Amino acid sequence: MLEAVEAAFDDVAAPVDSPVKAASSFAASCPPGELVFAAAGSTVIVGGRRTALLDQIAAEGFDTVAVDVTDQASVGRARETILHSHPNLDTIVTMAGIMIREDLRDPGRFSAAEQTIDVNLLGGTIRVIDAFTPHLIARGAGTIITVTSGIGFLPFPVMPTYAASKAAVHAYSEALCAQLDGTGVEVSELVPPAVATTPEQAQSNPNALGPADYATKVFGLLQAGPTPHEILVKAVHMHRWAERDGTYDKLVAQRSQALATLPGRQ
């Protein structure tokens, strides 16, 4: 049986599955990610800051661990806890993420940009990967799955720092893949489209995929063969390949219409 240890951080949902060949995995994600692991016959541990959500996940039969990716000591404690109970850990999934609307004409919004970079890039990606990379290298085999976003390839102007953070995670993933070449540790990038993780998000964006639907689509991609370098469901192709397809400028202009919804822009 595969044993996947998944730590879920904050608000972004995305799944990983058995083609990763995990003995045990630590991932940064929220439901339905742990459901995909479980469907693959995996043992799942979910970690995060939100106690109420962790309690809800625990009630569904999953193990949980408290962790704050913006706190080095907290990540270190989570690593020690997980490696103690799951010494065969071989997969890391970094999925922590926050999305904050920003008006770049407002100098007071800098704290939102700082928080976004701290969670999405420095903490949720780099800090978590750094915590577990020595273990994976020592094993001589493993997988790191980073999570970016279609917005990292096709910006949504009302969330400029979120887009920048995800573009940075993409670049970091490419560099990480190059640096870990020859160690036995693989790197794959999961690129979600819009995924509505709450009823409010589903109402505001009818085109967004539901979490279960997205998990099923990713599950299908991973079942089809070896874990791809980039995990792309069909709904994110328009974002990922906009520059190649010559639709980038038109799509950014369309998405820029949302700037009118910012406070003071009406």
C-alpha positions as a printed Julia matrix, in Angstrom:
266×3 Matrix{Float64}:
   0.0    0.0     0.0
   1.22   3.5    -0.76
   1.6    5.72    2.25
   1.17   9.41    1.48
   1.61  12.03    4.15
  -0.07  15.24    3.08
   0.17  18.55    4.89
  -2.52  20.98    3.81
  -1.78  24.67    4.11
  -4.25  27.52    3.72
  -6.53  27.91    0.73
  -5.3   26.15   -2.37
  -6.49  22.67   -3.27
  -4.7   20.27   -5.57
  -4.07  16.54   -5.69
  -1.21  14.14   -6.16
  -1.45  10.42   -6.7
   0.14   7.01   -7.0
   2.16   7.4   -10.23
   4.5    9.44   -8.03
   5.29   6.02   -6.49
   5.14   7.44   -2.97
   5.98   5.37    0.05
   5.01   8.42    2.09
   4.41  12.05    1.12
   4.25  15.44    2.79
   2.2   17.94    0.83
   0.95  21.45    1.24
  -2.69  21.37    0.21
  -6.3   21.3     1.33
  -9.23  19.06    0.41
  -9.72  17.36   -1.97
  -6.01  16.63   -2.2
  -6.07  14.24    0.72
  -9.03  12.44   -0.86
  -6.98  11.7    -3.97
  -4.18  10.3    -1.83
  -6.67   8.16    0.05
  -8.24   6.93   -3.18
  -4.8    5.74   -4.21
  -4.57   3.64   -1.06
  -2.4    6.18    0.73
  -2.14   7.1     4.38
  -2.69  10.86    4.61
  -1.5   13.43    7.14
  -2.85  16.94    6.69
  -1.19  19.95    8.28
  -2.09  23.62    8.52
  -2.74  26.64   10.7
  -6.54  26.58   10.79
  -7.55  24.5    13.77
 -11.21  24.24   12.79
 -10.33  22.87    9.34
  -7.82  20.43   10.8
 -10.47  19.19   13.24
 -12.9   18.72   10.35
 -10.32  16.75    8.35
  -9.41  14.67   11.4
 -13.09  13.8    11.84
 -12.98  12.34    8.32
 -10.3    9.89    9.42
  -7.11  11.69    8.44
  -4.15  12.41   10.69
  -3.26  16.08   11.09
  -0.29  18.19   12.16
  -0.22  21.89   13.03
   2.17  23.96   10.95
   2.65  27.57    9.85
   4.76  27.81    6.7
   5.75  31.41    7.5
   7.45  30.23   10.7
  10.78  28.41   10.34
  10.49  26.77   13.75
   6.96  25.57   13.02
   8.02  23.95    9.75
  10.97  22.35   11.52
   8.7   20.87   14.17
   6.35  19.54   11.51
   9.27  17.96    9.66
  10.52  16.22   12.8
   7.03  14.98   13.67
   6.43  13.57   10.2
   9.84  12.01    9.7
   9.61  10.4    13.12
   6.3    8.69   12.31
   6.94   8.27    8.55
  10.68   7.76    7.99
  10.03   6.55    4.42
   8.71   9.92    3.32
   9.46  10.28   -0.39
   7.11  12.93   -1.79
   6.71  16.61   -0.96
   3.86  18.72   -2.34
   4.01  22.48   -1.72
   0.58  24.04   -2.01
   0.31  26.88    0.5
  -1.24  29.94   -1.08
  -3.18  33.13   -0.45
  -4.82  35.41   -3.01
  -5.24  39.11   -2.15
  -6.73  41.79   -4.38
  -4.45  44.81   -4.64
  -4.67  48.32   -6.08
  -1.16  49.24   -7.16
  -2.13  52.94   -6.98
  -2.52  52.54   -3.21
   0.85  52.7    -1.39
  -0.81  51.19    1.67
  -1.17  47.83   -0.01
   2.49  46.82    0.43
   1.73  44.65    3.44
  -0.56  42.51    1.27
   2.24  42.01   -1.26
   4.7   41.12    1.49
   2.3   38.59    3.01
   1.63  36.99   -0.37
   5.32  36.49   -1.14
   5.98  35.2     2.38
   3.26  32.54    2.17
   3.27  31.57   -1.5
   6.98  31.68   -2.3
   9.28  31.95    0.71
   7.33  29.88    3.21
   4.96  27.61    1.35
   7.47  26.68   -1.34
  11.11  27.37   -0.49
  10.97  26.82    3.29
   9.0   23.58    3.01
  11.21  22.21    0.22
  14.38  23.15    2.09
  13.1   21.33    5.16
  12.75  18.0     3.37
  15.24  18.05    0.48
  18.17  16.68    2.53
  16.01  13.73    3.56
  14.98  12.99   -0.03
  18.54  13.28   -1.32
  19.76  10.96    1.42
  17.16   8.41    0.3
  18.41   8.66   -3.27
  14.86   8.85   -4.59
  11.75  10.95   -4.2
   9.46  13.53   -5.76
   8.81  17.21   -5.1
   5.61  18.62   -6.57
   5.28  22.4    -6.54
   1.99  24.17   -7.17
   1.81  27.28   -9.3
  -1.29  28.62  -11.09
  -2.58  29.5   -14.51
  -2.35  33.08  -13.23
   1.41  32.67  -13.07
   1.42  32.38  -16.86
  -1.53  34.68  -17.67
  -1.76  37.43  -15.03
  -5.01  38.49  -13.4
  -4.26  42.21  -12.86
  -6.37  42.58   -9.71
  -4.04  40.1    -7.99
  -0.62  41.27   -9.17
   1.55  39.91   -6.37
  -0.24  36.57   -6.41
   0.59  36.3   -10.13
   4.19  37.31   -9.45
   4.53  34.77   -6.65
   3.28  31.93   -8.82
   5.5   32.94  -11.74
   8.38  32.86   -9.27
   7.41  29.39   -8.06
   7.47  28.23  -11.7
  10.99  29.61  -12.19
  12.1   28.13   -8.87
  10.69  24.74   -9.88
  12.7   24.79  -13.09
  15.89  25.65  -11.21
  15.17  23.05   -8.54
  14.7   20.4   -11.21
  18.08  21.27  -12.75
  19.89  21.3    -9.41
  18.46  17.98   -8.25
  19.24  16.21  -11.53
  21.18  13.06  -10.8
  20.06  12.81   -7.15
  17.1   10.55   -7.84
  14.71  13.29   -6.71
  12.21  14.34   -9.39
  10.46  17.72   -9.6
   7.0   18.21  -11.09
   4.85  21.35  -11.27
   1.09  21.29  -10.79
  -0.6   24.21  -12.6
  -4.22  24.63  -11.46
  -6.79  26.7   -13.36
  -9.48  28.53  -11.38
 -10.72  26.14   -8.7
 -13.66  27.2    -6.52
 -12.98  25.91   -3.01
 -15.96  27.77   -1.47
 -19.59  28.37   -2.58
 -18.81  32.09   -2.79
 -15.96  31.46   -5.22
 -18.17  29.21   -7.33
 -20.81  31.93   -7.52
 -18.34  34.67   -8.45
 -16.63  32.52  -11.12
 -19.01  30.06  -12.79
 -16.18  28.83  -15.02
 -14.11  27.63  -12.07
 -13.76  23.9   -11.59
 -15.1   22.36   -8.43
 -12.47  20.82   -6.13
 -13.71  17.27   -6.62
 -13.88  17.7   -10.4
 -10.36  19.11  -10.49
  -9.04  16.33   -8.28
 -10.6   13.74  -10.57
  -9.03  15.31  -13.66
  -5.58  15.41  -12.09
  -6.02  11.86  -10.85
  -6.71  10.83  -14.45
  -3.59  12.57  -15.75
  -1.41  10.92  -13.15
  -2.94   7.5   -13.71
  -2.2    7.73  -17.43
   1.57   7.41  -17.04
   4.71   8.75  -15.36
   4.35  11.98  -13.41
   4.73  14.74  -16.04
   7.11  17.68  -15.66
   4.06  19.95  -15.7
   0.63  18.67  -14.64
  -1.89  20.53  -16.8
  -5.62  19.84  -16.97
  -7.37  21.05  -20.11
  -8.91  24.07  -18.38
  -5.47  25.62  -17.76
  -4.14  25.24  -21.31
  -5.46  28.68  -22.32
  -3.35  30.22  -19.55
  -0.24  28.12  -19.95
  -0.01  28.46  -23.72
  -1.41  31.98  -24.25
   1.89  33.42  -25.46
   2.55  30.48  -27.77
  -0.97  30.67  -29.19
  -0.91  34.44  -29.72
  -3.85  35.07  -27.35
  -1.9   36.58  -24.46
  -2.55  40.3   -25.08
  -6.25  39.78  -25.77
  -6.77  37.65  -22.67
  -4.88  40.03  -20.37
  -7.0   42.91  -21.71
 -10.16  40.92  -20.96
  -8.98  40.08  -17.47
  -8.03  43.72  -16.86
 -11.7   44.65  -16.94
 -11.9   43.32  -13.38
  -9.81  46.33  -12.25
 -13.04  48.31  -12.3
 -14.19  46.31   -9.27
 -11.38  47.61   -7.05
 -12.48  50.11   -4.37
 -12.28  53.64   -5.69
 -12.19  52.53   -9.35
 -15.96  52.53   -9.93
